[in-house]
């Protein structure tokens, strides 16, 4: 049973934050208490007080993560950075952007574009995901194949530790090899080691040309051959290689759906490819020539090219309409990584396991070029839906194929008991030692990545 918040602590927090900075939630809403600072100094004050009182907190971003990293587990206060949402600087000379952690990704992307620059992070939750949360989970998305995960886009951080200490390392330089790269401790740590308050992001020149096509491919060998061919022949311009297995594409473009069918059903794979460049006419000609050669080489069975931004948007909307699968029945979305050489066998094993279950739902799609697969597993029969059986099938298969139980969504609570499948005992011990060093009272997002019991035993 969760104990009531201490009234004296609440009064001290109210004095620090003001009436609008402390919200007491209704009884049926969690977390019970939400703290809403406006400055790094207030975050520091919050953690200093909570550390002294032994009160745990859960940092809250846009709450778009799928690993339950932001939920309350045992009476924690919510620490929302929604009011710390300012773009502090766009430095066109150094091509950097400095933002507060609550800044929404789409807002930052649009601000960069107004200066002729590109913030290359991009994924479906762009309109609500915050850059602090993106950093804390090392989010990936649609352009990892060219620009990397969030880790590659972040140059500097400001972080508040569990005791209120502020670590300001707002580095703008690409090369800064001065001892330990402290920011990497906190990127992907899901708020368990410190609370990210400000982020310095690396910007790129805004691409002038964008070429997009949807391709049909007949075999997995052709699929991997196509990936390598496009990557080699587009001179570093390949920014997207999104693969949809037929169950995905055929359901999203079924008769009566919101999406037209740009290519006929019946192929083994459907691939959305994108290149970004600087010469509209020559880039378009080269893109078509590269696809034409791939078709001659037997790597592509059919293709449709987007000729306008509206056609480009329509193709991406097919790939991004993942919520449509929730209409099929109870499902679990999974996010894993498997190397290309093991991917076909991995999917075969998952399908074989799903075929033993009644009314099974098995949807596969992914970025592929970065080894990332998303799977949606479930059952059209709610009574036959077995959450534990699906988790066991998926994660045991990942372990068998030496994959990762989390590609880009983090660990949180949902994958906490599966972490051992992708990390050695020595690695887990080192991670727990870092947690105990930086957060000895375990007040920062407790029970995420490691349970309190596991930390105590470790």
C-alpha atoms as one frame of an Amber mdcrd trajectory, in Angstrom:
protein
   0.000   0.000   0.000   1.385   3.421  -1.004   1.787   5.812   1.946   0.397
   9.363   1.897   2.868  12.122   0.928   4.321  13.903   3.923   2.498  17.277
   4.379   5.662  19.045   5.515   7.576  17.932   2.396   4.674  19.092   0.226
   4.737  22.500   1.895   8.472  22.828   1.289   8.005  21.885  -2.363   5.102
  24.325  -2.719   7.273  27.088  -1.284   9.940  26.238  -3.859   7.668  25.886
  -6.896   4.614  28.022  -6.120   1.008  26.864  -6.302   1.136  26.239 -10.077
   4.304  24.180  -9.743   2.802  21.500  -7.512  -0.267  19.567  -8.582  -2.131
  17.114  -6.366  -3.901  14.624  -8.616  -7.360  13.105  -8.025  -7.423   9.781
  -6.164  -7.854   7.752  -9.369  -4.963   9.430 -11.196  -1.286   8.572 -10.779
   1.215   9.809  -9.918  -0.560  11.374  -6.923   1.761  14.387  -6.857   3.225
  16.087  -9.938   6.036  18.618  -9.600   6.332  21.162 -12.440   9.581  23.140
 -12.234  10.427  26.004 -14.585  14.204  26.146 -14.074  17.183  23.902 -13.480
  17.553  25.522 -10.074  14.058  24.367  -9.163  14.825  20.826 -10.343  17.923
  20.914  -8.160  15.873  22.114  -5.203  13.271  19.391  -5.766  15.861  16.639
  -5.764  17.731  18.069  -2.808  14.511  18.024  -0.753  13.357  14.626  -2.027
  16.773  13.114  -1.341  16.711  14.415   2.227  13.223  13.003   2.773  13.874
   9.740   0.896  11.047  10.577  -1.515  11.366   8.952  -4.947  10.556  10.792
  -8.186   9.750   9.745 -11.748  10.942  12.133 -14.504   8.153  12.656 -17.045
   8.641  13.736 -20.655   6.034  13.366 -23.380   5.018   9.936 -22.006   5.266
   8.420 -25.492   7.635   5.575 -24.547   6.440   1.994 -24.849   8.468   0.411
 -22.031   6.565   1.988 -19.097   9.607   3.954 -18.031   7.482   6.891 -16.861
   4.926   5.151 -14.642   4.615   5.339 -10.864   5.446   2.013  -9.187   5.552
   2.762  -5.455   4.373   6.236  -4.457   6.901   8.254  -6.472   6.233  11.916
  -7.238   5.998  12.773 -10.901   8.625  15.278 -12.076   7.248  16.887 -15.223
   9.517  19.125 -17.284   6.648  20.348 -19.461   7.190  23.978 -18.408  10.901
  23.819 -19.246  10.256  23.852 -22.989  12.307  26.754 -24.361  14.636  26.698
 -27.350  17.438  28.727 -25.781  19.696  29.104 -28.793  20.169  28.113 -32.406
  23.835  28.651 -33.224  23.996  28.678 -37.030  27.759  29.155 -37.042  28.444
  26.020 -35.015  25.257  24.269 -36.211  23.978  23.531 -32.736  20.724  23.995
 -30.876  20.400  24.302 -27.104  17.009  23.398 -25.662  15.381  22.805 -22.323
  14.400  19.199 -21.737  10.660  19.746 -22.101  10.932  21.089 -25.659   8.800
  19.079 -28.115  10.747  17.439 -30.941   8.558  18.808 -33.735   8.896  22.351
 -32.401  12.682  22.012 -32.426  12.721  20.478 -35.915  10.617  23.323 -37.319
  12.752  25.963 -35.598  15.905  24.442 -37.088  14.320  24.337 -40.545  13.532
  28.056 -40.344  17.298  28.611 -40.058  18.012  26.318 -43.015  19.214  23.521
 -40.728  18.132  19.951 -40.041  17.541  18.254 -36.700  17.527  14.693 -38.081
  15.627  12.916 -35.287  12.269  11.723 -36.585   9.603   9.242 -35.457   5.856
   8.911 -35.163   5.598  10.627 -31.745   7.401  13.753 -32.998   4.460  15.962
 -31.996   4.546  15.029 -28.314   7.929  13.472 -27.503  10.243  15.787 -25.555
  13.948  16.115 -26.183  14.797  15.320 -22.570  12.858  12.073 -22.816  14.409
  11.339 -26.199  17.868  11.754 -24.691  16.978   9.708 -21.610  15.826   6.790
 -23.766  18.348   7.208 -26.614  15.453   7.126 -29.071  16.065   6.186 -32.684
  13.452   6.499 -35.409  13.308   6.618 -39.166  16.690   8.159 -40.035  19.093
   6.169 -37.863  20.637   4.530 -40.918  22.140   7.895 -41.915  22.264  10.064
 -38.799  22.384   7.568 -35.935  20.444   7.302 -32.683  19.830  10.257 -30.340
  23.270   9.547 -28.875  24.919  10.654 -32.145  22.888  13.878 -32.287  23.593
  15.008 -28.695  26.751  17.043 -28.071  26.140  18.173 -24.522  23.827  17.851
 -21.521  22.907  19.485 -18.283  21.878  16.939 -15.641  20.737  17.161 -12.029
  21.901  14.296  -9.817  19.860  12.626  -7.090  21.246  14.893  -4.356  20.516
  18.078  -6.329  24.029  18.549  -7.741  23.899  20.210 -11.166  26.308  18.865
 -13.796  26.506  21.375 -16.643  28.348  20.073 -19.689  26.756  21.979 -22.567
  29.511  21.115 -25.009  29.170  22.325 -28.629  32.289  20.745 -30.088  32.383
  17.576 -32.184  35.810  16.756 -30.780  36.258  17.067 -27.042  38.337  14.186
 -25.743  38.899  15.329 -22.156  38.491  12.276 -20.004  35.227  10.430 -19.469
  32.363  11.422 -21.764  29.972  12.002 -18.882  26.931  12.740 -21.030  26.934
   9.139 -22.238  26.229   7.953 -18.686  22.821   9.624 -18.838  21.797   9.095
 -22.479  19.667   5.968 -22.488  19.676   5.677 -18.676  15.913   6.402 -18.557
  16.198   8.947 -15.760  17.635   6.434 -13.291  21.007   8.179 -12.890  20.041
  11.853 -13.202  17.394  14.228 -14.509  18.281  15.790 -17.875  17.362  19.489
 -17.912  19.075  20.924 -21.028  20.399  19.398 -24.250  22.808  20.597 -26.937
  21.935  19.065 -30.314  24.017  18.786 -33.448  22.288  20.219 -36.517  23.000
  19.441 -40.163  22.472  21.366 -43.401  18.830  21.209 -44.382  18.479  18.915
 -47.427  17.126  20.573 -50.536  16.113  17.390 -52.329  14.063  14.487 -51.035
  13.304  11.371 -53.039  10.940   8.654 -51.861   9.759   5.355 -53.343   7.811
   2.293 -52.294   9.330  -0.943 -53.580   8.111  -4.532 -53.744  10.725  -7.232
 -53.112  10.333 -10.988 -53.556  12.896 -12.523 -51.171  14.927 -11.753 -48.072
  18.175 -12.209 -49.999  16.976  -9.594 -52.473  15.962  -7.367 -49.553  19.433
  -7.345 -47.975  21.016  -7.027 -51.401  18.812  -4.017 -52.105  19.796  -2.370
 -48.815  23.497  -2.740 -49.541  23.099  -1.693 -53.160  21.155   1.492 -52.357
  23.495   2.408 -49.525  26.520   2.050 -51.822  25.042   3.712 -54.908  23.344
   6.729 -53.347  26.636   8.180 -52.059  25.616   8.462 -48.422  22.196   9.988
 -49.160  20.131   6.995 -48.013  18.190   8.170 -44.959  15.319   5.696 -44.780
  14.884   1.981 -45.437  11.599   0.954 -43.843  10.446  -2.623 -44.423   6.879
  -3.863 -44.102   6.167  -7.572 -44.156   3.008  -8.427 -46.176   0.704  -8.737
 -43.139   1.491  -5.126 -42.284   1.142  -3.650 -45.770  -1.911  -5.637 -46.792
  -3.858  -4.798 -43.639  -3.042  -1.082 -43.700  -3.995  -0.816 -47.389  -6.990
  -3.180 -47.209 -10.233  -2.286 -48.955 -12.052   0.369 -46.968  -8.939   1.621
 -45.164  -7.781   5.237 -45.134  -4.862   4.461 -47.442  -4.692   3.823 -51.162
  -2.808   0.779 -52.419   0.216   2.160 -54.301   1.512  -1.342 -55.101  -0.586
  -4.512 -55.481  -0.718  -7.068 -52.689   1.130 -10.363 -52.966   4.820  -9.489
 -52.594   7.044 -10.856 -49.835   8.241  -7.424 -48.645   7.413  -3.752 -49.159
  10.185  -1.221 -48.668   9.847   2.521 -48.209  13.134   4.154 -49.186  14.171
   7.779 -48.882  17.223   9.799 -49.869  18.070  13.352 -48.844  20.406  15.527
 -50.893  21.304  18.978 -52.161  20.695  18.900 -55.936  16.988  18.364 -56.727
  17.240  17.599 -60.446  20.387  15.490 -60.482  19.474  13.718 -57.225  16.088
  12.704 -58.657  17.697  11.428 -61.855  20.300   9.480 -59.910  17.652   8.023
 -57.581  15.642   6.715 -60.523  18.764   5.354 -62.191  19.796   3.501 -59.025
  16.328   1.983 -58.646  16.302   1.062 -62.314  19.606  -0.765 -61.956  18.329
  -2.573 -58.850  15.297  -3.699 -60.826  17.524  -4.967 -63.649  19.573  -6.823
 -61.036  16.446  -8.614 -59.828  16.402  -6.898 -56.438  13.112  -5.041 -57.017
   9.929  -6.613 -58.375   7.835  -3.429 -58.610   8.129   0.222 -57.644   6.217
   3.471 -57.309   7.984   6.829 -56.973   6.539   9.832 -55.138   6.304  12.813
 -57.483   5.083  15.385 -54.955   5.139  16.102 -51.258   1.551  14.897 -50.917
   2.464  11.560 -52.532   5.516  11.347 -50.267   3.361  11.990 -47.216   0.862
   9.341 -48.315   3.589   6.693 -48.505   4.946   7.584 -45.070   1.441   7.547
 -43.596   1.146   3.875 -44.585   4.294   3.075 -42.617   3.384   5.266 -39.628
  -0.221   4.092 -39.129   0.734   1.537 -36.490  -2.199   2.328 -34.179  -4.502
   0.735 -36.742  -3.377  -2.704 -35.572  -4.917  -2.172 -32.155  -8.275  -2.741
 -33.873  -7.363  -6.379 -34.548  -7.611  -7.487 -30.922  -5.428  -7.524 -27.805
  -1.805  -7.116 -28.895   1.681  -6.433 -27.541   4.068  -4.163 -29.505   7.676
  -5.346 -29.361  10.898  -3.540 -30.241  14.017  -5.679 -30.746  17.256  -5.851
 -32.710  18.688  -8.802 -34.588  21.633  -8.747 -36.979  20.762  -9.026 -40.656
  22.290 -12.472 -41.060  19.988 -13.867 -38.327  16.858 -11.860 -39.115  15.144
 -14.221 -41.549  15.597 -17.197 -39.212  14.392 -15.114 -36.273  11.145 -14.213
 -38.048  10.634 -17.827 -39.146  10.953 -18.990 -35.536   8.510 -16.339 -34.305
   5.968 -17.268 -36.972   6.338 -20.963 -36.191   5.620 -20.223 -32.541   2.648
 -18.002 -33.357   1.167 -20.657 -35.648   0.613 -22.867 -32.599  -1.644 -20.237
 -31.005  -5.344 -19.756 -31.854  -6.348 -16.713 -33.970  -2.801 -15.384 -33.813
  -1.829 -11.857 -34.843   1.741 -11.554 -36.112   2.746  -8.264 -37.726   6.371
  -7.448 -38.576   7.946  -4.211 -39.735  11.149  -2.343 -39.058  13.965  -0.018
 -40.005  16.136  -3.012 -41.009  19.140  -0.942 -42.042  19.899  -0.483 -38.336
  18.921  -4.087 -37.374  15.735  -2.848 -35.670  12.526  -4.870 -35.948   9.099
  -4.083 -34.547   6.673  -6.947 -34.001   3.019  -6.837 -33.015   1.910 -10.129
 -31.494  -1.513 -10.965 -30.147  -4.761 -12.813 -30.741  -8.058 -11.895 -32.389
  -9.710 -13.956 -29.654  -9.454 -11.991 -26.388  -9.922 -15.153 -24.323  -6.987
 -16.816 -26.084  -4.676 -13.838 -25.523  -1.785 -14.910 -23.270   0.529 -12.024
 -22.404   3.112 -14.202 -20.682   3.267 -16.772 -23.483   3.853 -14.054 -26.088
   6.590 -12.424 -24.020   8.290 -15.781 -23.480   8.145 -16.688 -27.174   9.494
 -13.353 -28.320  12.295 -12.850 -25.817  13.511 -16.449 -25.798  13.743 -16.249
 -29.580  15.664 -12.958 -29.354  18.092 -14.566 -26.928  18.500 -17.635 -29.151
  19.483 -15.368 -32.060  21.857 -13.234 -29.923  19.716 -10.135 -30.374  18.735
  -7.204 -28.176  15.479  -7.170 -26.190  15.262  -3.409 -26.771  16.339  -1.602
 -29.905  15.109   1.916 -29.222  12.302   1.970 -26.628  14.367   1.309 -23.509
  13.837  -1.135 -20.657  11.532   0.593 -18.175   9.340  -1.853 -16.289   8.131
  -3.832 -19.292  11.509  -5.367 -20.188  13.204  -5.269 -16.801  13.027  -9.033
 -16.259  14.303  -9.669 -19.809  17.472  -7.579 -19.602  19.641 -10.577 -18.696
  18.951 -12.063 -22.138  21.004  -9.328 -23.818  23.528  -8.311 -21.142  26.139
 -10.377 -19.318  26.252 -10.724 -15.537  29.383  -8.556 -15.434  27.668  -5.800
 -17.418  24.623  -5.882 -15.151  26.819  -5.670 -12.051  28.631  -2.641 -13.474
  25.366  -0.896 -14.288  24.022  -1.528 -10.785  27.264  -0.181  -9.301  26.838
   3.039 -11.294  23.246   3.355 -10.071  24.296   2.891  -6.438  27.130   5.401
  -6.809  25.031   8.175  -8.347  21.757   7.433  -6.559  22.521   5.633  -3.271
  19.004   6.170  -1.895  17.401   4.879  -5.142  15.071   7.883  -5.501  15.489
   8.424  -9.269  12.918   6.458 -11.274  13.189   3.393  -9.005  12.159  -0.047
 -10.255  13.032   0.866 -13.840  15.760  -1.185 -15.546  16.447  -2.829 -12.149
  13.945  -3.549  -9.403  14.694  -2.261  -5.907  15.084  -5.864  -4.761  17.621
  -6.636  -7.479  19.664  -3.545  -6.627  19.648  -4.436  -2.940  20.749  -7.992
  -3.672  23.367  -6.900  -6.215
